[in-house]
């Protein structure tokens, strides 16, 4: 009897352009039985598989241009090319093989196989997992480009395969015509050889492709049944065009790997009515008709449904230390024996639990406990270490406030902790631990101040801890950096600060604001008496403190405007640089003279000052 499944769903369509997608429905078995290249403990397959007609097999990787090899990991090669990634095959098997190809300079076939016994007018998927072997970001290396051919005709091209360091599945679907039962499938390098164009292939696949084939139970999660449960129906659900016919038969398995036919053919629905505890797996195999259903190259495999029948009776064995207690489903037990309880599981099944509890002597557990308080206030770098554990029955586990830990516990904040050591029989010992929070580390360097440019400030520190190192800022203001009592010479208003470190590398920061005024920073006399009596003999400019960096220029003019004295870059305090009242080595007449003085202050601001000075004798 043939079945007509009347579901209104999508119809799958394919064409032969480069945009063809891989199969969107369910697949059959891989007709390329060796498409995953197998697996082995030897890094390189020791014999030539003869699958690449345009390439030469090598046992000495890495392969040069025009060579290929079968390997389970490029990272195990002693001379891996510097630009190549280290990678295994695209499977969970650590010994799984893959095909590594160093492409030729001209297009060449690196995989070819002829398939016979195909079904006519049937959809198939031809695909392969491919990875560009060049390290991502490597410049000036050619990227691979692979053609998929059917009977010598290019049907699909991957385009440029980028350097991502990841495997990608490439492929397409096509439909055999009414006369095709044999085809030759080929993978060909389509990029020029040279530097780059290196790739690996895995999971080359040629499979029948059909519509999506579900089971109307949730196949992504296990279905749990009770031993006293009711039979359930398992229904084939094929996403196909309305009226499209399919033939099918059902398979079952006890482990999800080894399948056997159930002898149920062309029935949409089967019943699970076995309630012996255990695992049960179901799937169906389908094809377009009964003839194709008998050809493994023409049929597809549905999704799998997993049913687990839960047992009613559970037996457990455990131990209890003398003097201890045991929680049995909310009941506290204090002695060994056999205990029975009934409960309902989360799946609604009644369960009878029998516990055999063996009482063992309590051998005291002892250990050396070392603790380290947090290094700084409110830090979380405290530690607890256990060492020299003796006693008990071995197989120790450790709990800190109920959480699993090991014998070295770090990253702890201050506070109270309970540390338990439990052996394999549940005997335990307990430590009550307190990690102390250190006092805050504080420094104080003074209050806000107002000074005149050039005035210095002596800093005195008050600290809650001894200071190991100092960092003063701004650096240019201070007489020293890593010192406890610097003198600061601010050149402009702003904050000065200290970052201090104690012996535990705790940090404390303090600062104060300095308002710097430039008022009356320079003092210029209005009279002097150059008579060589050692008193007021030169016209000298003075400044408050260190407010002036230098006298950029110093000019004196007589009453007719003639320049009688000119000097540049004078330093304050250098008395001999200032005017001695002479013009051409002759004392100038008494009277009034005009000056023009350019001053550069500590803050690099320049100012021109003019005025009069009188010579008297």
ZINOR-V487619 format. One line per field, one symbol per residue. ss: DSSP state (H for helix, E for strand, L for the rest). psi: psi as a letter, one per 30 degrees, with the letter a starting at -180 (. if undefined). burial: I if it has 9 or more other C-alpha atoms within 8 Angstrom, else O. Layout:
BEGIN
ss: ???
psi: ???
burial: ???
END
This chain:
BEGIN
ss: LLEELLLLLLLLLLLLLLLLLLLLLEELLLLLLLLLLLELLLLELLLLLLLLLLLEELLLLLLLLLEEEEELEHHHLLLLLLLELLLELLLLLLLELEEEEELLLLLLEEEEEEELLLLLLLEEEEEEEEEELELLLLLLLELLLEEEEELLEEEEELLLLLLLLLLEEEEEEEELLLLLLLEEEEEEELLLLLLELEEEEEEEEEEEEELLEEELLLLLLLEEEELLLLLEEEEEEELLLLLLEEEEEEEEELLLLLLEEEEEELLLEEEELLLLLEEEEEEEEEELLHHHHLLLLLLEELLLEEEEEELLEEEEEEEEELLLLEEELLEEELLLEEEEEEEELLLLLEEEEEEEEEEELLLLLEEEEEEELLLLLLLLLEEEEEEEEELLLLLLEEEELLEEELLEEEEELLEEEEEEEELLLLLEEEEEEEELLLLLLLEELLLLEEEELLLLEELLLEELLLLLEEEEELHHHELLLLLLLLEELLLLLEEEEEEEELLLLLEEEEEEEEEEELLLLEEELLEELLLLLLLLLLELEEELLLLEEEEEEEEEELLLLLEEEEEEEELLLLHHHLELLEELLEELLLEEEEEEEEEEELLLLEEEEEEEEEELL
psi: kkkjjikjalkkklaglfgkllkfbllalkfifgfggallfkekkfkjfhfjfglkkkgilkklkglllklfkfffkfhkkffklklalilfjfgkllkkkjllflklkgkkkkklglkkhkklkjlkkkkkfkkkfklhkkkljkkkkjhfkkfkkfakjlifglkkkkalllkkaffkfklkkkkkkglkabjahklkklhkkjkkkalkjlkgljfflkkkllfgakkkkjkkjkjllkfkklkllklllffgejkkkfgjkhkfklkjgkgkkakkkkllkllfleefffjfgfllkllkkkkkjklekkkkkllkkkfalkjjhfkkkgllakkklklklfggkkkkkkkjjkklkjjkkllkkkljlkelkglhgllkkklhklaagahklkkjhfkklafjklhkllakljkkkkafggkllkkkkkkkjlkkjklkgllklklkkfklkkkkkkkflkkelkjkkkeffkfldilfilkkikflkakklkjkkafggkkkklllkkjjkgkhfkkklgkliighggjhfljkkllkbhfkeljekjkkkafggkjfkkklhkkkfiefflkggkjhgkklllaklkljkkkkleggkkkkklakkkkl.
burial: OIIOIOIOOOOOOIOIOOOIIIIOIIIIIIIOOOIIIOIIOOIIIOOOOOOIIOIIIIOOIIIOIIIIIIIIIIIOIOOIOOOIIOOIIIOOOOIIIIIIIIIIIOIIIIIIOOIOOIIIIIIIIIIIIIIIIIIOOOOOIIIIIIIIIIOOOIIIIIOOIOIOIOIOOIIIIIIIOOOIIIIIIIIIIIIIIIOIIIIIIIIIIIIIIIIIIIIOOIIOOIOIIIIOOOOOOIIIIIIIIIOIIIIIIIIIIIOOOOIOIOOOOIIOOOOOOOIOIOIIIIIIIIIIIIOIIOIIIIIIIIIIIIIIIIIIOIOOOIIIIIOOIIOOOOOOIIIIOOOOOOOIOOOOIIIIIIIIIIIIOIOOIIIOOOIOIIIIIIIIIIIIIIOOIOIIIOOIIIIIOOOOIOIIIOOIIIOOIIIIIIIIIIIIIOOOOOIOIIOOIIIIIIOOOOIIIIIIOOIOIOIOOOIOIIIIIOOOIIOOIOOOOIIIIIIOIOOIIIIIIIOOOIIIIIIIIIIIOOOOIIIOIOIIIIOOOOOOIIIIIIIIOIIIIIIIIIIIIIOOOOIIIIIOOIIIOOOOOIIOIIIOOOOOOOOIIIIIIIIIIIOOOOOOIOOIIIIIO
END
